[in-house]
Amino acid sequence: MPYFDAASAAPLHPVARQALLASLDEGWADPARLYREGRRARLLLDAAREAAAEAVGCRPDELVFTPSGTRALHDGIAGALSGRRRVGRHLVVSAVEHSAVLQSAAALEAAGGTFTEVAVDRTGRVAPGGYAAALRPDTALAALQSANHEVGTAQPVAEVAEECRAAGVPLLVDAAQSLGWGPVEGGWSLLAASAHKWGGPSGVGLLAVRKGVRYAAQGPADERESGRAPGFPDLPAVVAAAASLRAVRQEAAAEAARLRELVELIRARVPRLVPEVEVVGDPVRRLPHLVTFSCLYVDGETLLHALDRAGFSVSSGSSCTSSTLRPSHVLRAMGVLSEGNVRVSLPRGTTREDVTGFLDVLPGVVASVREQLGAPSGPAPSEAAAQAGAELVVDSLGKRCPIPVIELAKVIGEVPVGGLVTVLSDDEAARLDIPAWCAMREQEYVGERPAETGVAYTVRRRV
């Protein structure tokens, strides 16, 4: 059964498994102790730190291991903000950062600080100069992902780092998705990553803080990991994480070229095989193994379950999944379609046969889900039928995506060209998906206004 969700968690690399099993026998003792078992554990920990630091591109004494990538982000942001509290309490982030970064920004705001979100374009990339414009005299820290976890778009980290350097502001980079493919270029100040993204074990993150960056670890003082990650380290997992990072880096160039070719196949064929599809993310400046597309008139959760039954494990940033009833903040910031969203992220070793098998079943699965939901399947009603009225109101209150868009698509032909259709909806996803549908179908999105219940979205028929 092909597994296509490596962006969430990559399968454990064989080197990680070997290192984990070996270090269970050798690395169980406390590395802070001076007896031989402790010294042996300390040697393993030091070797793991050196290997990870080499991959990151920092000094070993600048890097600590944390219990997760999320913890590395939270601690990195909190420590940098505290270390520079005399400068101010303002944080700059992009609108498509991982939720861990946005949660830290919200916590800062709740505590009396402020943050600014830098907008992205329709590919999910921040514009040149975007961070420079957002930096202020009281900015203590800026944060930017190296590549987006939902759509794969790579960010201009080196350029943003230079903008921050010129303003005297440290830059924290979330490198969780990219570190397995190569080091992060540019003059970053702090970096966080997570081992399970590159094929290491879960429960291991890393945080690098460059020398000279003002940093004050939060919480009670602890003698371990430079005081930045208190508690006894999971040494076997740390060793496995470092060993697998070194291994995947050695394979990265060849594997990236191979997977990029498979992703290009998906990007090219999906729009030809499935009608009403939008492939999102930057087509060039992106991760080599990840592609995301959205299908009109499809319930994301139903689509993922159907693909799972067909033998393919994929993920989604759609608003219609079991984990959330809100649109993905990444897709919302990009202004692209959120309904029926599918993220395919290929693990190392994925074959062409795996991908062609997915492409073979996808059209039938999407068509089946659309049929279940009553999506429009034929041409729009005739112009004669369109003369029946110049304005229609569609009551979609209480209905979740993609139903409001499906109902809009069904009636747009019932008004003449220039006529209006107003959709009443209380589903938050409609704010994103109705304008996205208009862009895809060459209709005019007039705007929204509060309604007695929910929101009224108005569309003008153009074709």
C-alpha positions in Angstrom: 0.0 0.0 0.0 1.8 3.2 -1.1 2.3 5.7 1.7 2.3 9.3 0.3 2.4 11.4 3.5 6.1 11.8 4.2 5.6 15.5 5.0 3.8 14.4 8.1 6.2 11.6 9.1 8.7 9.8 6.9 9.1 6.0 7.3 12.0 5.1 9.6 15.2 5.0 7.6 17.1 1.7 7.8 20.1 3.5 9.2 17.9 5.0 12.0 16.6 1.5 12.9 20.1 0.1 13.1 21.5 3.0 15.1 18.4 2.8 17.5 18.8 -0.9 18.2 22.6 -0.6 18.7 22.4 2.4 21.0 19.7 0.7 23.2 22.5 -1.6 24.3 25.2 1.1 24.6 23.4 4.3 25.3 21.1 3.6 28.2 23.2 5.2 31.0 23.2 8.8 32.1 25.7 10.7 29.9 26.3 13.2 32.8 27.9 10.4 34.9 31.7 9.7 35.1 31.6 5.9 35.4 32.3 3.9 32.2 28.7 3.4 31.2 28.1 7.1 31.5 31.2 7.9 29.6 30.1 5.6 26.8 26.7 7.2 26.6 28.4 10.6 26.6 30.6 9.6 23.6 27.4 8.6 21.7 25.7 11.9 22.6 28.7 14.0 21.5 29.1 12.1 18.3 25.4 12.5 17.5 25.6 16.3 18.2 28.6 16.6 15.9 26.9 14.8 13.1 23.7 16.8 13.4 25.7 20.1 13.7 27.6 19.2 10.5 24.3 18.7 8.6 22.8 21.9 10.0 26.0 23.9 9.3 26.7 25.1 12.9 29.0 24.4 15.7 28.3 21.4 18.0 28.0 23.7 21.0 25.4 25.7 19.2 23.0 22.8 18.9 20.8 21.0 21.4 18.3 18.1 21.1 14.7 18.7 22.1 11.7 16.4 22.7 10.2 17.5 19.3 10.3 19.9 16.5 7.4 21.8 18.0 9.2 22.1 21.3 12.2 23.4 19.4 10.1 26.1 17.8 8.3 27.1 21.0 11.6 27.2 23.0 13.5 29.0 20.2 11.0 31.7 19.9 10.4 32.1 23.6 14.2 32.1 24.4 15.0 34.7 21.6 12.2 37.0 22.6 13.2 36.8 26.2 16.9 37.4 25.4 16.0 40.5 23.4 13.2 41.8 25.7 14.9 45.2 26.1 14.6 45.7 22.3 10.9 45.1 22.4 8.2 42.5 22.2 7.4 42.4 18.5 7.6 39.3 16.4 7.5 39.0 12.5 6.3 35.8 10.9 4.9 34.8 7.5 1.2 34.0 7.1 2.0 30.4 6.1 4.2 29.3 9.1 3.6 26.1 10.9 0.9 26.3 13.5 3.6 25.9 16.2 5.0 29.3 15.2 1.6 31.0 14.9 0.7 29.6 18.3 3.8 31.2 19.8 2.9 34.4 18.1 -0.6 34.2 19.6 0.8 33.5 23.1 3.1 36.6 22.7 0.1 38.7 21.9 -1.9 37.3 24.8 1.0 38.3 27.1 1.0 41.9 25.8 3.3 41.7 22.9 2.6 42.1 19.2 3.3 40.3 16.0 3.0 41.0 12.2 2.2 38.5 9.6 3.9 38.9 6.2 1.6 38.1 3.3 2.4 35.6 0.6 1.6 35.4 -3.1 -0.7 32.8 -4.7 2.2 30.3 -4.7 2.8 30.7 -1.0 6.0 32.6 -1.2 6.8 35.8 0.6 7.6 38.8 -1.6 11.1 40.3 -1.7 11.2 43.1 0.8 8.2 41.8 2.7 10.1 41.2 5.9 12.1 44.4 5.6 8.8 46.4 5.5 7.5 44.5 8.6 10.5 45.0 10.8 10.3 47.8 13.4 12.6 49.3 16.0 10.9 47.1 18.7 11.1 43.9 16.6 12.9 41.3 18.8 12.7 38.3 16.4 11.6 37.2 12.9 10.6 33.7 11.9 10.4 32.1 8.5 10.1 28.5 7.3 12.6 27.2 4.8 9.8 25.4 2.8 6.1 25.1 3.4 4.8 21.9 4.9 1.5 22.0 3.0 2.3 23.1 -0.6 6.1 22.6 -0.8 7.0 26.2 -1.7 10.6 27.2 -0.8 11.0 30.5 0.9 13.8 33.1 0.1 15.5 32.5 3.4 18.9 34.0 2.4 17.3 37.2 1.2 15.1 37.6 4.3 18.1 36.8 6.5 20.0 39.7 4.9 17.0 42.0 5.4 17.0 41.0 9.1 20.7 41.3 9.5 20.6 44.9 8.1 18.0 45.7 10.8 19.8 43.9 13.6 17.1 41.4 14.1 17.8 37.6 14.4 16.0 35.2 12.1 14.7 31.8 13.3 14.2 29.3 10.5 11.8 26.4 10.7 13.7 23.8 8.6 11.6 20.8 9.5 10.6 20.0 5.9 13.9 20.8 4.2 16.8 19.8 6.4 16.8 16.3 5.1 17.3 17.6 1.6 20.2 20.0 2.3 21.4 22.8 4.6 19.6 26.1 4.9 21.6 28.8 3.1 21.9 32.3 4.4 22.8 34.1 7.6 20.1 32.7 9.9 20.4 33.0 13.7 18.3 30.2 15.0 17.1 27.0 13.4 14.6 24.3 14.4 13.9 20.9 12.9 12.2 17.5 13.6 13.7 14.1 13.1 10.6 12.2 12.0 10.4 14.5 8.9 13.6 13.0 7.5 13.2 9.4 8.5 14.5 9.5 12.1 12.4 8.5 15.1 9.6 10.6 16.5 10.2 12.5 19.7 13.5 14.1 18.7 13.9 17.7 17.6 16.9 20.0 17.3 17.4 23.7 18.0 20.5 25.6 16.9 21.3 29.0 18.3 24.3 30.8 16.8 26.9 32.3 19.0 26.2 35.9 19.7 22.5 35.6 19.6 20.9 36.9 22.8 19.0 33.9 24.2 17.4 33.3 27.6 16.0 29.8 28.1 12.6 29.8 29.8 11.6 27.7 32.8 13.7 26.5 35.7 17.5 26.2 35.1 18.8 22.8 34.2 22.3 21.6 33.6 21.5 19.4 30.6 21.7 20.5 26.9 23.1 23.9 27.8 20.0 24.6 29.9 17.9 24.8 26.8 16.3 21.3 26.8 16.0 20.1 30.4 15.7 16.5 31.4 17.4 13.1 30.6 17.7 12.9 26.8 16.3 9.9 24.8 19.8 9.0 23.8 19.0 6.0 21.5 16.5 8.1 19.6 19.0 11.1 19.4 21.7 8.8 18.0 19.2 7.3 15.5 18.1 10.8 14.5 21.6 12.0 13.8 22.7 8.8 12.0 19.6 9.0 9.7 20.1 12.7 9.0 23.7 11.9 7.8 22.4 9.0 5.7 19.6 10.9 4.0 21.9 13.7 3.2 24.3 11.3 1.4 21.3 10.1 -0.7 19.6 13.5 -1.1 20.9 14.7 -4.5 20.0 11.5 -6.4 16.7 10.9 -4.6 15.6 14.5 -5.0 16.2 14.3 -8.8 14.2 11.0 -8.9 11.3 12.2 -6.8 11.1 15.6 -8.5 10.5 13.8 -11.8 7.7 11.8 -10.2 6.1 14.9 -8.8 6.3 16.6 -12.2 4.4 13.7 -13.5 1.6 14.2 -11.0 1.6 18.0 -11.5 1.2 17.5 -15.3 -1.3 14.7 -15.4 -3.7 15.5 -12.6 -5.2 18.5 -14.4 -5.6 16.5 -17.5 -7.1 13.5 -15.8 -9.5 15.2 -13.4 -11.6 18.2 -14.4 -11.9 21.3 -12.2 -8.6 20.9 -10.4 -6.1 23.5 -9.2 -2.5 22.5 -8.6 -1.1 24.9 -5.9 2.3 26.0 -4.8 5.4 27.3 -6.6 6.0 25.1 -9.7 9.8 25.6 -9.6 11.0 26.8 -6.2 9.7 23.9 -4.1 10.5 20.7 -2.2 11.3 17.9 -4.6 8.9 15.3 -3.1 5.7 17.3 -2.5 2.7 18.3 -4.6 -0.7 19.6 -3.6 -3.9 20.0 -5.6 -7.5 20.9 -4.8 -10.6 19.4 -6.5 -13.8 21.4 -6.9 -17.0 19.9 -5.5 -15.3 17.4 -3.3 -15.4 16.8 0.4 -11.8 16.5 1.6 -12.5 13.9 4.3 -14.6 11.7 2.0 -11.9 11.9 -0.7 -9.1 10.9 1.7 -11.1 7.9 3.0 -11.9 6.9 -0.6 -8.2 7.1 -1.6 -7.3 5.1 1.5 -9.7 2.4 0.5 -8.1 2.4 -2.9 -4.7 1.8 -1.2 -3.2 5.2 -1.1 -2.3 7.2 2.1 -2.4 10.9 1.5 -3.0 14.0 3.5 -5.0 17.2 3.2 -5.1 20.8 4.1 -8.8 21.0 3.3 -11.3 22.5 5.7 -13.4 19.3 5.4 -11.2 16.8 7.3 -11.8 15.2 10.6 -9.1 17.2 12.3 -10.6 20.7 11.6 -13.7 22.4 10.4 -11.7 25.5 9.4 -9.8 26.1 6.1 -6.1 25.5 6.2 -4.4 28.8 7.2 -1.8 28.2 4.5 -4.4 27.8 1.7 -6.3 30.8 3.0 -3.3 33.0 3.0 -2.5 31.9 -0.6 -6.1 32.6 -1.6 -6.4 29.3 -3.4 -9.2 26.7 -3.3 -9.3 24.7 -0.1 -12.0 22.2 -0.8 -11.0 18.7 -1.9 -7.4 19.4 -1.1 -4.9 16.6 -1.5 -1.2 16.7 -0.4 1.0 14.0 -1.9 4.4 13.8 -0.3 6.5 11.0 -1.6 8.9 9.1 0.7 12.3 8.0 -0.4 12.0 4.8 -2.4 8.7 5.6 -4.1 8.5 4.0 -7.5 7.1 5.2 -10.8 4.6 2.3 -10.6 3.4 3.6 -7.2 2.7 7.0 -8.8 1.1 5.8 -12.0 -1.1 3.5 -9.8 -2.3 6.6 -7.9 -3.0 8.5 -11.1 -5.0 5.5 -12.5 -7.4 5.4 -9.5 -7.7 9.2 -8.8 -10.1 10.2 -11.6 -12.6 7.5 -10.6 -12.4 8.2 -6.9 -13.0 12.0 -7.5 -15.9 11.3 -9.8 -17.4 9.0 -7.3 -17.2 11.5 -4.5 -18.6 14.2 -6.7 -21.5 12.0 -7.6 -22.2 11.2 -4.0 -22.4 15.0 -3.2 -24.6 15.8 -6.2 -22.0 18.0 -7.9 -22.8 19.4 -11.4 -21.5 17.1 -14.1 -22.9 18.5 -17.4 -23.0 21.9 -19.2 -24.7 24.9 -17.6 -28.4 25.4 -18.3 -29.3 27.0 -21.6 -29.6 30.8 -22.0 -33.3 30.4 -22.3 -33.4 28.9 -18.9 -31.1 31.7 -17.7 -33.7 34.3 -18.6 -35.9 33.1 -15.8 -34.5 35.6 -13.4 -31.7 38.1 -13.0 -30.8 37.4 -9.3 -30.9 34.3 -7.2 -30.4 33.7 -3.5 -29.0 30.2 -2.5 -29.6 29.3 1.2 -26.6 27.1 2.2 -26.8 27.8 5.9 -25.8 24.8 8.0 -24.1 23.1 5.1 -20.3 22.4 5.1 -18.0 22.6 2.1 -18.1 21.8 -0.7 -21.9 22.0 -0.6 -22.2 25.8 -0.8 -19.9 25.9 -3.9 -21.8 22.9 -5.5 -25.1 24.7 -5.0 -23.6 27.9 -6.5 -22.3 26.0 -9.5 -25.7 24.4 -10.1 -27.6 27.7 -10.3 -25.2 30.1 -11.9 -26.7 29.3 -15.3 -30.1 30.2 -14.1 -29.3 33.9 -14.2 -28.4 35.8 -17.4 -24.9 37.0 -18.1 -24.5 40.0 -15.7 -27.0 38.5 -13.3 -26.2 37.9 -9.6 -26.2 34.9 -7.3 -26.0 35.4 -3.6 -25.0 32.4 -1.4 -25.9 32.5 2.2 -23.4 30.4 4.2 -22.1 30.0 7.8 -19.2 27.8 6.8 -15.9 29.6 7.2 -14.5 27.8 4.1 -16.9 29.6 1.9 -15.0 32.9 2.3 -12.1 31.2 0.5 -13.7 28.7 -1.8 -16.3 30.9 -3.4 -13.8 33.5 -4.7 -11.5 30.6 -5.7 -14.3 29.0 -7.7 -15.0 32.3 -9.4 -11.4 32.6 -10.5 -11.4 29.1 -11.8 -14.7 29.5 -13.7 -14.1 33.0 -14.9 -17.0 34.5 -12.9 -16.9 37.8 -11.0 -16.8 37.7 -7.3 -18.6 40.8 -6.1 -17.9 40.5 -2.4 -19.4 39.6 0.9 -21.6 41.2 3.5 -23.0 40.2 6.9 -26.4 38.5 6.7 -28.9 37.9 9.5 -27.4 34.5 9.9 -24.0 33.8 8.4 -22.5 35.7 5.5 -23.9 36.6 2.1 -21.4 36.0 -0.8 -22.4 37.6 -4.1 -21.2 36.4 -7.6 -21.9 38.0 -11.0 -22.2 35.7 -14.0 -19.7 36.6 -16.7 -19.8 33.6 -19.0 
